[in-house]
């Protein structure tokens, strides 16, 4: 169930190698959605636990933890749109290349996750503000948007990676 726009949750996390990485998906676009492209889904390996995450929050946490651990498959497992996992649209090679870049940008010491829903997103999407500490740009606030597919699995649909390659948050 999607939290109401007024609902606020806070999750603090520290990515460690001990944390179990459940199915994760990637972050194909740097500041855009995972929409568009040519389908290259044939031959795409299916992860053991399936694609997507059980909850919106889990999708973001799993994505960040996988990025921290350079687990590219873990990242792409929870990256997609309401149409499903992005890897099925873009293929392994293109998706992994993007996950490598995003993983480097998303390296952090700690993060705090807050729901920041906006009315314009609609009922199938949730927006988070993730305050990341110890990135290569210091402390930054990175917006993430998650979406769920018809089966109720949640994906990181977009993130503003420009915040990680430019400007600091004080």
C-alpha positions in Angstrom: 0.0 0.0 0.0 1.3 3.4 -1.0 1.7 5.9 1.9 -0.4 9.0 1.8 1.2 12.2 0.5 1.4 13.4 4.1 3.0 10.2 5.4 6.6 10.6 6.3 9.0 7.8 7.0 12.7 8.0 7.9 15.0 5.2 7.3 18.7 5.4 8.1 21.0 3.0 6.5 24.6 2.2 6.2 25.6 0.0 3.3 27.8 -2.8 4.4 29.1 -5.9 2.8 27.3 -8.0 5.4 23.9 -6.7 4.5 22.0 -9.2 2.4 21.2 -7.9 -1.0 17.8 -9.1 -2.0 16.7 -8.7 -5.7 17.6 -5.3 -6.9 17.2 -3.4 -10.2 19.2 -0.8 -11.8 19.2 2.9 -12.4 19.4 3.2 -16.2 19.0 6.9 -16.6 21.0 9.4 -14.8 18.2 11.9 -14.2 15.5 10.5 -16.4 13.1 7.6 -16.4 13.9 4.2 -17.7 11.3 4.6 -20.5 12.1 4.2 -24.2 14.7 2.2 -26.0 14.7 -1.0 -28.0 13.6 -4.2 -26.4 16.6 -6.5 -25.9 15.0 -8.8 -23.3 15.8 -12.1 -25.1 18.4 -14.0 -23.2 18.2 -11.7 -20.1 18.9 -13.9 -17.0 16.2 -13.9 -14.4 17.4 -13.3 -10.8 16.7 -16.0 -8.2 14.3 -13.8 -6.2 12.7 -12.3 -9.3 12.8 -8.6 -10.3 11.6 -5.7 -8.2 11.2 -5.2 -4.5 8.2 -6.0 -2.2 7.9 -2.3 -1.1 8.8 1.1 -2.5 11.2 1.7 0.3 12.9 -1.6 -0.1 13.6 -0.8 -3.8 15.5 2.3 -2.9 17.4 0.7 0.0 18.3 -2.4 -2.1 19.4 -0.2 -5.0 21.6 2.0 -2.7 23.1 -1.0 -0.9 23.9 -2.8 -4.2 25.5 0.4 -5.6 27.6 0.7 -2.5 28.8 -2.9 -2.9 29.3 -2.6 -6.7 26.6 -5.3 -7.1 25.5 -4.3 -10.6 23.1 -7.2 -11.0 21.6 -6.3 -7.6 21.1 -2.7 -8.9 19.4 -3.7 -12.1 17.1 -6.1 -10.4 15.2 -3.2 -8.8 15.5 -0.7 -11.6 12.6 -0.2 -13.9 9.2 1.3 -14.5 5.5 0.4 -14.2 6.1 -1.7 -17.3 8.6 -3.9 -15.4 12.4 -4.2 -15.1 14.5 -2.0 -17.3 17.0 -4.8 -18.1 14.3 -6.5 -20.1 14.0 -3.4 -22.3 17.7 -2.5 -22.6 19.6 -5.8 -22.2 22.4 -6.8 -19.9 25.3 -5.0 -21.6 23.8 -1.5 -21.7 22.2 -1.8 -18.3 25.4 -3.0 -16.6 27.4 -0.2 -18.2 25.0 2.4 -16.7 25.0 0.6 -13.3 28.8 0.9 -13.2 28.6 4.6 -13.6 25.8 5.0 -11.1 27.5 2.8 -8.6 30.5 5.1 -8.6 28.3 8.2 -8.2 26.3 6.6 -5.4 29.2 5.7 -3.1 28.5 7.0 0.3 29.2 6.7 4.0 25.6 6.9 5.2 22.2 7.9 4.0 18.8 8.9 5.3 15.6 8.2 3.4 12.4 10.2 3.7 9.1 9.9 1.8 8.5 13.2 -0.1 5.4 12.5 -2.2 4.2 15.0 -4.7 0.6 15.1 -5.7 1.5 15.1 -9.4 3.2 11.7 -9.3 0.0 9.6 -9.1 -1.0 6.6 -7.0 1.6 4.2 -8.5 4.6 6.2 -7.6 6.4 7.3 -4.5 9.1 10.0 -4.2 11.9 9.9 -1.7 14.5 12.5 -0.7 17.7 10.6 0.2 20.3 12.6 2.1 23.6 11.0 1.4 26.7 11.6 3.5 30.2 11.0 2.5 29.7 11.0 -1.3 32.4 12.4 -3.6 30.5 15.7 -3.4 30.1 15.6 0.4 26.5 15.8 1.7 23.9 15.7 -1.0 20.1 15.4 -1.2 19.1 13.0 -4.1 15.5 12.6 -5.2 14.4 9.1 -6.1 11.1 8.1 -7.6 9.8 4.5 -7.4 7.0 2.9 -9.4 5.2 -0.5 -9.1 4.3 -2.8 -12.0 1.0 -4.7 -12.5 2.2 -7.5 -10.2 2.9 -5.0 -7.3 6.7 -5.2 -7.5 8.5 -1.9 -6.9 11.3 -0.4 -9.0 13.6 2.6 -8.8 12.3 4.5 -11.8 14.4 7.6 -11.6 17.0 9.4 -9.6 18.6 12.8 -9.9 22.2 11.8 -10.4 23.1 15.3 -11.4 23.1 16.1 -7.7 26.0 13.6 -7.3 28.1 15.0 -10.0 27.5 18.7 -9.3 26.7 21.0 -6.3 26.8 20.3 -2.6 24.1 20.4 0.0 24.9 22.2 3.3 
